[in-house]
Amino acid sequence: MKISQDIKIERTNPAAVALGFFDGIHIGHRIVLNKCVEVAKQRNLVPTVFTFTITDTVPTSKQNLTLIHTEQQKYDIFQSIGIEQIATPNFNDFKDLSPEEYIEKVLYKSLNAKVLICGNNHHFGKKGIADVNFLREYAKKFDIEVITVDDVILDNLPVSSTRIREAIRQGDVELAEKMLGEPFSITMPIITGRKVGRTINFPTINQKFPEKFTILQYGVYLTEVECEQGHFFGVTNVGVKPTFDTDDLTCETFILDFNEDLYQKNVKISFKKLLRKEQKFDTIDELRLQIANDVNCAKEILLSNH
């Protein structure tokens, strides 16, 4: 898959281009991306994504942004859907372009777009002043077709990255999974922890959340664990371990029926269900007993699902 971080990329083969920030690729985004791939195959075009990265200047609609996917997770999803090239310049590179300049210089001249696919609430141009109606009309000048996709409605509300972030922060990872089309997850290397877990017969792997990531409700979760040894289930604590009076946010996972060393390996943790919120215990024995209860609870859920 070809990835360009320059807005002035060389003119490519004719493309079908999906437009959007895709900060958390949800089921609505997936319809846009799948439509892009479908149209590209039908018309012998290159399935392409035009998105952007943010460093200094943040779009008005993306203030206080926290991530749902890392850049690598986004690229992996794009590739799995069938996207063949991605243009992901910095927002600063095109934020001051007028809508007309953006269509002509970026979509027509740089990307060689023949078809554009986007959500029906897509906005663009300096300060986001232009909408899909303007896009459709002005793009005709360059013989570019525009296809829009309606919002996906779940529980009487549109699926959006904002709703997904709120669900994650409330620990409702089941709702987040419905909107994302896959579990909310992190893939990060295993780091050295305090090794307290092994002293109470529940050794854990420790991970840090990616920078600027959306942080879950502090608590204990049933998770799926994916590593080079295979797929397993786990019980994952997200929080600051108040029993030990620390304020260092960690993600600690006890992997069920697993005892191999994963230090410094990349491991994917997918959050399936909140078992309980974070608690402070008076003694280590109380903590040990609660972890045993958490593990039993996780096993009961797994048994009931099979």
N, C-alpha and C positions, 0 to 999 in steps of 0.2 A: 504494500500500500504506500502510495506517494504522499508525503506530508510536507507542506510548504509553510513557513512562518513569515513569508514576505508577501506583502500585498501586490508587489510588482512581479508576480511570477510570470515566467514565459508563457506565451499563448499556447494553450493546450489543445488537444483534440476537442471537438464539440462535446459539450457536457450537459447533463441534467444535474442541477444544483439544488441541494436542500439547504435552506437558509435558517439560521437560528443560533442561539448561544449554546443550547444543549447542555446547560450546567448540571442538570440531573436528567438523564435520558429516561423519560417515562413512557407510558404506553401511547400517549399522544404523539410524542416525538418519534416513536417507532413506526407509527403509521406514516408520518412524513418521510422517514428514511426508507421504509419499504416501498412507498410510492415512487420515490426517486430511483431506486434500483429497478423497479418494474418498468418505469417509463424509459430508463436508459437502455434496458434490454430490447424493448420494443422498437426503439428508434436508433439503435446502434450509437448510443452516446456513452460518455464516461460518467458513471455515478459518482457524484462529487458532493462534499459538504463544504459550505463556507461558514465558518464560525469565527471566534476570536478569543484571544487571551486578554487578561486584565492585569496591568501592573500599577500604573500611577492613577490615571483618570478612570473613574468608574462611571458607567452609564447610570442615569437617574434611576432606572428601573432595577439596578443591581446594587443599590446601596446596602451596606451591612451584609454583603453576600457571604455565605458559607457554602462549602462545596458538598455535593452529594456523591460525585464521582471525581477521582483524580483524572488528570489528563490521560494517563496510560489506560485507565479503565474506560474512558470515553473512546479512545482509539480502538481498543479491543472490541467494544460493542459495535462501533462503526464497521470494522472489518468483518465481524461475524454476520452482519446484516448484508454485506456485499458492497459497501462503499470502497471505491478504488483510489480516490485521492481526496485529500483534505487540505484546504487553505485555512490557516489559523493565525492570521496576523495579529499584532497587538492592536487593541482598540484605538490607541493613540494615532495609529497610522491612517485611520479613515474617519475618525469621529467628526471632523470638521467639514467633510464633503457634503455638498448639497445633495438632495435626493437624486437630482438629474446626473450630477457628477458620479455618484455612487453606482448608479445603473450603468452609465456609459463606461467609466474607467475601470470599475472593479468587475461587474458582472459580465459586461459585453467584451471589453478589450482584454482584460486579464484572464478571466475564466472561460471565455468563449461559450457562454451559456446559451443554450437553445430552449431549455425549459427550466423554469424556477418552481420549486415546491416549498411551501411554507404553511404555517398555521394562519388562520383567518384573522388573528389579532397581531400579525407581524408588523413592526414599525421600524423605520430606518431613516437615514439622513441625519443631518446635524440636529441634535437634541430630539431625535426620534419623531420628527414632525410629519413624516409621510407614512401612509398606510398601504394596505394591499390594493385598494382601489387605484391609488396613484401608481403603484408598481405595475399593475396590469395595463393601464392606459399608456404610460410612458415607455414600457418595455416593447410595446408594439412597434415603436420607431425603429427598433433593432431586430424586429422579427423574432422576439422572444415570447414564448407562451408562459403564462403563469397559472399554476394549479394550486388551489388552497384547500386546506384540510380543516374540517370543523373540530372544535374542542371535543375531547372525550369526557363524558359525564359519568361520575361515580358518586353514589349517594346524593344525587341531586345537585352536585357541584362540579365545576370543571376540574379535571386533573391538572395540577400545576406543580412546579418545583417548590413554590411557597407552601402549598399544602403538605408536600412530602417532608419538607424541613420541619414543619410543625408536628407532624406525626412522629418523626424520629425523636424530636426533643421531648415529646410526651411519652416515649417508649412504646408507641403503637407501631411496632415494626411490621405487624401483620397488614395494617392498612398501607404502610409505606410500600410493602412488597406488592400489593394489589396495584398500586399506582405506577410503580417502577416496572412491573412485569418480571421482576426477579428480586431476590432478597437484597436489602441494604447490606453492604459488606465493606470490609477493608482488606487490603492485601499489603502486609508490611513485614519486614524482617523481625525475627525473634531477638529480643535484647535481654541483657542480664537483669534479673529482678532481685528482690531481697531474699529470695529462696525460703520464704516463710512457709509456703504451701507444702513443701516436701517434709517439713518438720511436723505437720499435722496430717500426713498421709494423703494430701491432695496436691501433688506437684503441678504447677501451672506453667504455661508459656506466657511471656510478657511482650506486649507490643505497644507502640505509641501510635496515636492517631495522626494521619497526615496533616500537614500544616493547613490551616484555614478550613478544616473539615467540620461538617455539622456533627455536633456531639450529642449522643443519645442521653435520654433520661438516665441518671445514675441508678444502677441496679444490676440484677443478675438475669442473664438471658440464656435460653436454650439456643444453641448455635450449631451450624454445620461447619466443619473444619476440613479444608482442602490443602493437602501438602503432597510432596513427592511420593510419600508412602501410600496415598489413597485418600478416600473420603471417610470422615468420622463425624461423630456428634460430640458436642462439648457443652460445658456450663461456663459461661463467660461473665466475669464481673467488670463492669464499667464504673469507674469512680475514683475516689481519693483514699480509700481504705481508712475510714474514720476510726476503726478499732485501734489502728496503729498511729493515730494522730499525724497523718501525713496530708499534704495538700497537692501531691504530685499525681496528676490524672494518668491513669493507666488502663489498659485493656488486658485482663488476665484470664486465661482459659485453661480449665481442667478438661483434658480430652478423655472421653470415655473409652475404656479398653485400649489404652495406648501408653507405651512407656519408652518410646525412642527419643533420641536427642535431636531437637530441631533448632538449636542455637544458631543464629545468623541466617537461617533459611527463611525464604519468603513463604508465608502461610496466609491463606485466605480464610477469613472468618465471616460467615454470613449469619445475620441475626434473624432468628425465626419467631421468638416469643419472649416477652417479658415475664419472668417467673416471680420476681418481687423487686421492690425498690431497695436502694442501698440502706443498710442499717449499721448502727454502731453497737458493738457487743461489749459487755463488761469484762469478759474473760475470753482467753483463747479457746477454752473448752466449749463455751457457748458458740463461738464462731465455728469450731470444728463440727459440732452437732448440726448447726444450720446448713453448713456446706453439704453434709451428708444428706440432709433433708432435700436440699436443692437438687442434688444428683438423683435421688430417688424420684423426685417430682419430674425431672427431665426424662428419666427412663419410663415412667408411667405414661407420660405424654407420647413418647415414641412407640410404646407398645400399643396404645389406643389408636394410633394412626396407621398401624399395620395389620 
